[in-house]
Amino acid sequence: MDDDDLGIFEFLAHSTQARIAHYRHRAADIRARAEAVSGARRVELLKLAEEFEELAGRITMNRRA
């Protein structure tokens, strides 16, 4: 494997980590917004936050496989 191949793998690893961090950050942001509202809107936001966390989790699990 030459240096170009290593660069690609490093890019992919960094890109994946960045995506996971982005999804978790979005989940935290949405949860914070949910704190400011009530009722059905709060439930919707918390569900959306959970979906972002699940997405980050799936990416993490795929990296381990």
N, C-alpha and C positions, 0 to 999 in steps of 0.2 A: 504494500500500500504506500503510495507516495504522499508528499505533503499536501497536495490538493485534496486528496481523499480525506485526510485528517481534518482539513479545514471545513469540509462539508459536514462531517460528523459533529464537529464542534459547533458549527452553525445550527444544525438541527437540534442538538442537545440544548443549546442556549435558547433557541426559538421555542422549544417545547416548555422549558422552564418559565420563559416569559409569558407564554400563554396561560399556564397554570396560575402564575401569580396574578395575571390580569383577571382571570375568572374569579379568583378568591377575593381580589380587591373589589370587583364589581359586586360580589355577594355581600361583602361587608358594607359597602356604600348603600346598597338597596335596603339592607337590614336597618341601617341608621335612618334612612328615609321612612321606613315603616314605623319607626318609633314616633314619628311626628303626626301620623294619621291613625284613624281607628276604623273599625268595622270591616266591611268587605274589601276596601282598598288595602288595608293593612294585611289581611289574609293573602291577597293577591301578590303583594310585594314580598311577603315572607316566602311564599311558594316560589316566586321567581328567584329569590336569593338561594333557596335550596337547590333549584335547578342548576344554577351556576356552580354551586359547590359540588353537585353530582358530576357535572361535566369535568371539572378539575380533577375529581376523583377518578373518573374513567380514564382520563389521559395519564394520570399517575399509574394506574393499574396496567395500562397498555405498555408503559415503559418498563415495567417489571417482567412482563411476559416474554 
